[in-house]
């Protein structure tokens, strides 16, 4: 009875999130994903470039620059993104810092798609326990929102190239922030990613040895499968399905598929923590479990917590409390 009610609650929450989403045109936009790519007019040509990006270990390396351009005022930090887009607001990165009074440990939080508020309660909880928390704004969210946009449609959409560009920008921004935190004297750096943010956090952990712990909430390996099967991305699938098959989408978004970097995530100096929802309709449990199997096959030993709730109801008690305590134990373990 209770779980039937929980499923209905999740469905109502999903419907509210759907209200502002509509199908849009399918666009390749290869030059956004792969700067310098010209005259790319077919999905096959796009996929060849995507394959090359997956094989390129420097694809997610944030360009070097002048880190003196970080500006901090009280709890707010802002700095220029390493990537320039055609939305001016998106080119400045904002982050909120909740200090713990210690430089021993810091956790960077990457929020979910279309987040409307930062995770104040999480920040307060962990800062009181000796972990400084930095909540970064991902592309096209919060202070970086596109003027007039009702949701972060430029972050994830049927525009294949812009989606890769946006996630890559999020990874670059996160790595730039982590480099600054190291320069400020923070020692142990962890990342926490929620839903879409878990892909960003996972890609950063896979490519940046400065990250020693990664916690991925509501995650899976294939962003393509999540979009194709998920409850929150039906409008994107509606735009994609007439022109591209799932197998092609997996290849086109190969640079964003965490399974392609399973061996990186299995490095011995990285600890992994994963929280999954057994009743999730946004990130289906079967694709999450497939990712866990891929990680284990690569040699990783993720600490996995599966809760009997849905994607949105993870934020309700007792599930959020159980997830928070599990994360606390993971971050505190030495």
C-alpha positions as CSV (number, residue, x, y, z in Angstrom):
1,X,0.0,0.0,0.0
2,X,2.7,2.5,1.0
3,X,4.9,1.8,-2.0
4,X,1.9,2.1,-4.3
5,X,1.3,5.6,-2.8
6,X,5.0,6.3,-3.2
7,X,4.9,5.4,-6.9
8,X,1.9,7.7,-7.5
9,X,3.7,10.5,-5.7
10,X,6.7,10.1,-7.9
11,X,4.5,10.1,-11.0
12,X,2.8,13.3,-9.9
13,X,6.2,14.9,-9.4
14,X,7.3,13.7,-12.8
15,X,4.2,15.2,-14.4
16,X,4.9,18.6,-12.8
17,X,8.4,18.5,-14.2
18,X,7.1,17.7,-17.7
19,X,4.9,20.8,-17.9
20,X,7.6,23.0,-19.4
21,X,9.2,20.5,-21.6
22,X,8.3,20.1,-25.3
23,X,9.7,18.2,-28.2
24,X,12.3,20.2,-30.2
25,X,14.2,19.7,-33.5
26,X,16.9,17.0,-33.7
27,X,20.2,18.7,-34.4
28,X,23.7,17.3,-34.9
29,X,25.7,20.5,-34.2
30,X,28.9,18.6,-34.4
31,X,31.1,21.7,-34.2
32,X,29.8,22.4,-30.7
33,X,30.8,19.0,-29.5
34,X,34.0,18.7,-31.5
35,X,35.4,22.2,-32.2
36,X,36.9,22.4,-35.7
37,X,34.5,19.8,-37.1
38,X,33.1,21.1,-40.4
39,X,30.6,19.8,-42.9
40,X,29.4,17.0,-40.6
41,X,26.0,16.2,-42.1
42,X,25.3,12.7,-41.1
43,X,24.9,10.7,-37.9
44,X,27.6,8.3,-39.1
45,X,30.1,11.1,-39.4
46,X,29.2,12.4,-36.0
47,X,29.7,9.0,-34.5
48,X,33.2,8.7,-35.9
49,X,34.1,11.9,-34.1
50,X,32.5,10.6,-30.9
51,X,34.5,7.4,-31.2
52,X,37.7,9.5,-31.5
53,X,36.7,11.6,-28.5
54,X,36.2,8.5,-26.3
55,X,39.7,7.3,-27.3
56,X,41.3,10.7,-26.6
57,X,42.4,10.8,-22.9
58,X,42.6,14.6,-23.1
59,X,39.1,15.2,-24.3
60,X,38.0,16.2,-20.8
61,X,41.2,18.1,-19.9
62,X,40.3,21.6,-18.9
63,X,42.5,24.1,-20.8
64,X,45.1,25.8,-18.6
65,X,44.5,29.4,-17.9
66,X,44.9,32.2,-15.3
67,X,43.5,30.9,-12.1
68,X,43.9,34.4,-10.5
69,X,40.5,35.3,-12.0
70,X,38.7,33.5,-9.2
71,X,36.7,36.0,-7.2
72,X,35.4,35.2,-3.7
73,X,33.0,37.3,-1.6
74,X,31.9,35.7,1.6
75,X,30.3,32.4,0.8
76,X,30.2,33.0,-3.0
77,X,32.9,32.1,-5.5
78,X,32.8,33.0,-9.2
79,X,35.2,32.4,-12.1
80,X,35.2,32.3,-15.9
81,X,34.3,29.0,-17.5
82,X,37.1,27.5,-19.6
83,X,34.6,27.2,-22.4
84,X,32.8,30.1,-24.1
85,X,29.2,29.6,-25.3
86,X,26.7,31.9,-27.0
87,X,24.9,32.5,-23.7
88,X,26.8,35.1,-21.8
89,X,25.4,34.2,-18.4
90,X,26.6,30.6,-18.9
91,X,30.2,31.6,-19.3
92,X,30.6,32.6,-15.6
93,X,30.7,29.8,-13.1
94,X,29.1,30.4,-9.6
95,X,29.6,28.2,-6.6
96,X,28.5,28.5,-3.0
97,X,30.9,27.5,-0.2
98,X,29.8,26.3,3.2
99,X,32.9,26.3,5.3
100,X,33.7,23.7,7.9
101,X,36.6,25.5,9.6
102,X,39.0,22.8,8.3
103,X,41.1,22.2,5.2
104,X,41.2,18.4,5.7
105,X,38.2,17.5,3.5
106,X,36.0,19.3,0.9
107,X,33.1,17.9,-1.2
108,X,32.0,19.4,-4.5
109,X,28.3,18.9,-5.2
110,X,26.9,18.6,-8.8
111,X,23.1,19.0,-8.7
112,X,20.4,17.3,-10.8
113,X,19.0,18.5,-14.1
114,X,16.7,21.5,-13.7
115,X,17.5,21.9,-10.0
116,X,15.8,25.1,-8.7
117,X,17.7,25.3,-5.4
118,X,21.0,24.3,-4.0
119,X,21.4,21.6,-1.4
120,X,21.5,23.8,1.7
121,X,20.6,21.0,4.2
122,X,23.3,18.7,2.9
123,X,25.8,21.5,3.0
124,X,24.9,22.4,6.5
125,X,25.0,18.8,7.7
126,X,28.4,18.0,6.3
127,X,30.0,21.3,7.2
128,X,29.1,20.8,10.8
129,X,31.0,17.5,10.6
130,X,34.3,18.8,9.3
131,X,33.7,18.7,5.6
132,X,33.6,21.9,3.6
133,X,30.9,21.8,0.9
134,X,31.1,23.6,-2.4
135,X,27.9,23.7,-4.5
136,X,28.7,24.5,-8.1
137,X,26.2,25.7,-10.7
138,X,26.3,23.4,-13.8
139,X,25.8,25.0,-17.2
140,X,22.5,26.7,-17.8
141,X,21.4,26.4,-14.2
142,X,20.9,28.9,-11.4
143,X,23.0,32.1,-12.0
144,X,24.0,30.6,-15.4
145,X,20.4,30.2,-16.7
146,X,19.7,31.2,-20.3
147,X,17.4,34.3,-20.2
148,X,13.8,33.4,-20.9
149,X,14.4,29.6,-20.6
150,X,11.9,27.8,-18.3
151,X,14.2,24.9,-17.8
152,X,17.8,23.9,-18.6
153,X,17.0,22.7,-22.1
154,X,20.5,23.6,-23.4
155,X,22.2,21.2,-20.9
156,X,20.3,18.1,-22.1
157,X,18.4,18.0,-25.3
158,X,17.9,16.5,-28.8
159,X,20.8,18.7,-29.9
160,X,23.5,16.0,-29.8
161,X,26.4,18.4,-30.1
162,X,25.2,21.0,-27.6
163,X,24.5,18.2,-25.0
164,X,28.1,17.0,-25.3
165,X,29.4,20.6,-25.2
166,X,27.4,21.3,-22.0
167,X,28.5,18.2,-20.2
168,X,32.1,18.7,-21.3
169,X,31.8,22.3,-20.0
170,X,30.5,21.1,-16.7
171,X,33.5,18.7,-16.4
172,X,35.9,21.5,-17.3
173,X,34.4,23.9,-14.8
174,X,34.4,21.2,-12.1
175,X,38.1,20.4,-12.7
176,X,39.0,24.1,-12.7
177,X,37.3,24.5,-9.3
178,X,39.0,21.4,-8.0
179,X,42.4,22.8,-9.1
180,X,41.6,26.0,-7.2
181,X,40.6,24.1,-4.1
182,X,43.9,22.3,-4.1
183,X,45.8,25.6,-4.5
184,X,43.8,26.9,-1.5
185,X,45.2,24.0,0.6
186,X,42.3,21.5,0.7
187,X,43.6,18.0,1.0
188,X,41.0,15.3,0.5
189,X,38.6,16.2,-2.4
190,X,35.4,14.3,-2.9
191,X,32.6,14.8,-5.5
192,X,28.9,14.2,-5.1
193,X,26.7,14.0,-8.2
194,X,22.9,13.7,-8.2
195,X,21.1,12.2,-11.3
196,X,22.5,14.1,-14.3
197,X,25.1,15.6,-11.9
198,X,26.3,12.0,-11.3
199,X,27.5,11.8,-14.9
200,X,29.5,15.0,-14.5
201,X,30.9,13.9,-11.1
202,X,31.7,10.5,-12.5
203,X,33.5,11.9,-15.6
204,X,35.5,14.2,-13.3
205,X,36.5,11.3,-11.0
206,X,37.4,9.2,-14.0
207,X,39.7,11.9,-15.4
208,X,41.1,13.8,-12.4
209,X,43.4,12.0,-9.9
210,X,42.9,14.9,-7.4
211,X,39.5,13.3,-6.6
212,X,39.9,10.6,-4.0
213,X,36.2,9.8,-3.4
214,X,33.1,9.9,-5.6
215,X,29.5,9.5,-4.6
216,X,27.0,9.0,-7.4
217,X,23.3,9.3,-6.5
218,X,20.7,7.9,-9.0
219,X,23.3,7.1,-11.7
220,X,23.8,4.7,-14.6
221,X,26.5,4.2,-17.2
222,X,24.7,5.2,-20.4
223,X,23.3,8.7,-20.6
224,X,21.8,7.6,-23.9
225,X,19.8,4.8,-22.3
226,X,18.7,7.0,-19.5
227,X,17.4,9.6,-21.9
228,X,15.8,6.9,-24.1
229,X,14.0,5.1,-21.3
230,X,13.6,7.7,-18.5
231,X,10.4,9.2,-17.3
232,X,11.9,12.8,-17.2
233,X,13.2,12.8,-20.8
234,X,10.2,11.7,-22.9
235,X,10.1,14.9,-24.8
236,X,13.8,14.4,-25.8
237,X,13.1,10.8,-26.9
238,X,10.1,12.1,-28.9
239,X,12.5,14.4,-30.8
240,X,15.2,11.8,-31.3
241,X,13.2,8.7,-32.2
242,X,12.1,9.6,-35.7
243,X,15.7,10.1,-36.8
244,X,18.1,8.1,-34.7
245,X,18.1,4.6,-33.1
246,X,19.2,3.9,-29.5
247,X,22.3,2.1,-30.8
248,X,23.3,5.1,-32.7
249,X,22.6,7.5,-29.8
250,X,24.9,5.3,-27.6
251,X,27.7,5.8,-30.0
252,X,27.0,9.5,-30.7
253,X,27.0,10.2,-26.9
254,X,29.9,7.8,-26.3
255,X,32.0,10.5,-24.6
256,X,29.3,10.9,-22.0
257,X,28.8,7.2,-21.2
258,X,30.5,6.4,-17.9
259,X,30.8,2.7,-18.8
260,X,33.4,3.8,-21.4
261,X,35.6,5.0,-18.5
262,X,35.0,2.1,-16.1
263,X,38.7,1.3,-16.0
264,X,39.4,4.9,-15.0
265,X,36.8,4.7,-12.2
266,X,38.4,1.5,-11.0
267,X,41.8,3.1,-10.2
268,X,43.1,2.0,-6.9
269,X,43.3,5.5,-5.3
270,X,39.6,6.2,-5.9
271,X,36.7,5.1,-3.6
272,X,33.2,4.9,-5.1
273,X,29.9,5.2,-3.3
274,X,26.6,4.7,-5.2
275,X,23.0,5.3,-4.1
276,X,20.2,3.7,-6.3
277,X,16.4,3.7,-6.1
278,X,14.8,0.3,-6.8
279,X,11.5,2.0,-8.0
280,X,13.2,4.6,-10.2
281,X,11.4,5.5,-13.4
282,X,13.8,8.2,-14.4
283,X,17.1,6.2,-14.2
284,X,15.8,2.7,-14.6
285,X,17.3,0.2,-12.1
286,X,18.3,-2.3,-14.9
287,X,20.7,0.2,-16.5
288,X,22.1,1.3,-13.1
289,X,22.8,-2.4,-12.3
290,X,24.4,-2.9,-15.6
291,X,26.8,-0.1,-14.8
292,X,27.6,-1.6,-11.4
293,X,28.4,-4.9,-13.1
294,X,30.7,-3.1,-15.6
295,X,32.5,-1.3,-12.7
296,X,33.1,-4.5,-10.8
297,X,34.3,-6.3,-14.0
298,X,36.9,-3.5,-14.3
299,X,38.1,-4.1,-10.8
300,X,36.2,-1.4,-8.9
301,X,34.5,-2.2,-5.6
302,X,31.7,0.4,-5.2
303,X,29.9,0.8,-2.0
304,X,26.3,0.4,-3.1
305,X,23.1,1.3,-1.3
306,X,19.8,0.4,-2.9
307,X,16.7,2.0,-1.4
308,X,13.1,0.9,-2.1
309,X,11.9,4.3,-3.4
310,X,11.6,6.2,-6.6
311,X,13.8,8.9,-8.2
312,X,12.1,11.9,-6.6
313,X,11.0,10.2,-3.4
314,X,14.7,9.6,-2.6
315,X,14.4,13.2,-1.2
316,X,11.8,12.1,1.3
317,X,12.3,10.6,4.8
318,X,13.3,8.0,5.6
319,X,15.2,7.5,2.3
320,X,17.1,10.8,2.3
321,X,18.2,10.1,5.9
322,X,19.4,6.6,5.0
323,X,21.2,8.0,1.9
324,X,22.8,10.8,4.0
325,X,24.0,8.5,6.7
326,X,25.5,6.1,4.1
327,X,27.3,9.1,2.5
328,X,28.5,10.3,5.9
329,X,30.0,6.9,6.7
330,X,31.6,6.7,3.2
331,X,33.2,10.2,3.5
332,X,34.3,9.6,7.1
333,X,35.9,6.2,6.5
334,X,39.7,6.2,6.5
